[in-house]
Amino acid sequence: MTGEEPLLSVRGLKKHYPTGGGLLSRSSGAVRAVDGVSFDVGRGETLGLVGESGCGKSTAARSVVRLEEPTAGEVIFNGGGRAGASRNDDGTHPNDVTRFGRAELKAFRRDVQMVFQDPTSSFDPRMSVGASIAEPLSVHGLSDRGRRRAIAEDLLERVGLSPGDYGRYPHEFSGGQKQRLAIARALVLNPDLVIADEPVSALDVSVQADVLGLLEEIQSTFGLSVLFISHDLSVVREIADRVAVMYLGEIVEIGPTEAVLTAPEHPYTEALVSAIPTVGPGGKRQEIELTGTVPDPSNPPSGCRFHTRCHAVVQPEGIDLDQSAWRRVLDLRHRLEAGEVDLETVRESIRARTDATGDLDRSTLGTQLRAEFGLPETLSDPVAERELAGSIEALLGGDADAAAERLASTFRTPCEGTAPEFTGHGGGHRSACLRHAPDVPSEPE
Amino acid sequence: MPPERFDRIDWEEHAGSSGFSASINTVAFVLTALSVLALAGYDRLFAAERETVFGALARDVGVGPRFESLGIGADPGALEYLFVITLLLFVWYLLAPLYQNPRMTRYYWDRFTRNRPAVVSLGWLFVVFAGGLLGPLLLSAPQQDVLAGHQPPVYLSIDASNVARCLGETVGGRCHGTWRYPLGTTQAGEGVFRNVVYGMTISMQIAFITTTIVAAIGITFGTVSAYAGGWVDEALMRFVDIVLSFPTLLFFLLILYIYGAGLGMFILVFSLFAWGGTARYVRSKALSIAEEEYVDAARISGASTYRVVRRHVVPNTASSIITQLTLLVPGFLLAEAQLAFLGLGDSGINSWGQLISAGRSDLAFAPWIVLAPGIVLFLTILAFNFLGDALLDALNPKTEAERGR
């Protein structure tokens, strides 16, 4: 960011949902849907916010506009005549949306609008679409019915529909048309910022391009800023100037779209980028497959939240393994810790393969277990091999806890102990990965 | 002046304006309802004890007996005024919007007419409605005439020994019916046809007033409960549990023995304890609608919670509420008839139940006294049930969404 004041500046935004609760039960914990997110959106800029489903990107957007009340953090909005404000003496900011009172919030609503994901539910089925588009006008005090109608009809034309559609009902439109209508409704108050929450993910690919084109055209005509939320990097690439990648409630990498997509610095971004389908020969990339399951946001992993799935997870001092074998050992460890390793299924698969009956000896079981987790027969590092073999021995002996403990004592990545700080890569491109920290010399490749 | 454009509005100009503008329907309803209330107030304050309100009005305004010559000679009571106001609600908030949104109306009408029995039911209910509304204006109330008791309906005959005086022809010892009493007469000589017509008024009064009370309380409790949440929700829903488990009939009998019970008391007691299910239903609907994106869109446009509820939540629950209320009406009509049959009803009114009750001792030789109102009651209840089912299908948003895709 240059020295210019950004339109929207989000700092340390958190949204936690208490679990349990109710009158009788005490609240026991919280789902940390958004856990300390910071980003800026400049004037006229499009920021793409990407991440897989459930990573908290929609919640972040809804917290920014206070459709959900944020748990903590600051949302400073400098649009709509609020520019140039400086902080109060007590450190609060006069443009902090999270502190807005009723009247301020209503005025703020005029300057930020949203386009939603699901075209079937984003219009009131009992209202004509024209009335839906014009409704914000009457909310904000434009009581002249004729003017409201004229404005809505003009907007209908701008988004590629006809003024005659004013009196029609939502069920008479296709999904793509409804998203156009949604854009018209988001524009009607002449906002500075439009938040588009997966606006095209429910549409066919051919229609997606039309709607994206319309959004870009409108944006350049009216100098809008857009916060564009999507799980699809290939869509974000089309429209965003900068992109922020979210994982489990946190931003892991942020930077100019081109830089992030061509040279991703965070392993999670690498994996997302590798999943973008490419056209033509030669452009074929090795697709990175993420192992492990998405962790539960009410109990996120310690340290770097991605370490349970990361393909580039850092190896501790004294262990030197092939990176994929290292990843597999960690997977085995996490599964053991979660109590998800079931020896009976291992036995079943041996019986199915060899028609063996009766008791199976330990070495067969051990080999099969390694095969199931994609581990080699023996690890290249003798120390690691000794510990792994010992752990498997303990597991076959029936003591899963001891097995997990033994693995945990040796195969402990620095990633789970230290939460990574952001490191800059130039040009506003920053990522949060331990591999870039200066005190981790061994770059595992 | 350039064409209106969204980016040329000077919002400072509108700052501070709430944007509140009453819809034309609200204005019309308030005006008409106020004039009815004014008439009721005039009736209470200025009309003499035995004078009709229109008679008093004609005297005070000085137009002579002009009202009576127009056929407006009715002397409405509190129940009638309430009935008229509920009718106004029905006209301005249900019929007028249908007229104002012809596209929507045609859409639902097409879906509704796929159900033939429902169309017939609607026709029958319209007959009952029109009969109840216009009948008392066109026909005078049934009069007792002991000498004309037990006259058979037209085209039917009865053994002449059962009638005091046969008004029609007596052929071969059998008394035949006349057009003067198309459906015959009761023991007291009241015309069954007129009684049935007057019963339509009573039934319509029961239907409209109870549904209005049930809808008003149910929608208020349901939406407040859904939107307030927390302990308010908890308290309101526990109150609904109490209402639902309240022994309404026993309570009504208690009131009956202490104060006596007219039709007004019947309507009041039964509707005040019938809204529990509606409130629960509205609450669950409102909760699911609150999740819809168009509610988020309205909220993010700055709409207040009241506006969201009034403009989006209630209209979208309306279809289900209408269906539910339509299915609630038969219960009230049956309850009234049952109480009347047991002799616990309001004996001062010409309800179908009273007529059935009056005819049960003569069932052996004059079955029409029971059959005529019984069949009409049966058909009306059947029609309400058919209508409710058809409305459920026609207004169901699920099937609508599937068609919309």
Interface residues (C-beta under 8 A of the other chain):
Chain A: L23 R62 V65 L67 L105 K106 R109 R110 V112 Q113 M114 F116 Q117 D118 T120 S121 S122 F123 D124 P125 R126 M127 S128 S132 E135 P136 L137 S138 V139 H140 G141 L142 S143 R145 R147 A150 I151 D154 L155 G167 R168 Y169 P170 H171 E172 A182 R185 L187 V188 L189 N190 F222
Chain B: P3 E4 R5 F6 D7 I9 W11 H14 A15 G16 S17 S18 G19 F20 S21 N101 R103 M104 Y107 W231 E234 E292 E293 Y294 D296 A297 A298 R299 I300 S301 G302 A303 R307 R311 H312 P315 N316 A318 P397 E400 A401 R403 G404 R405
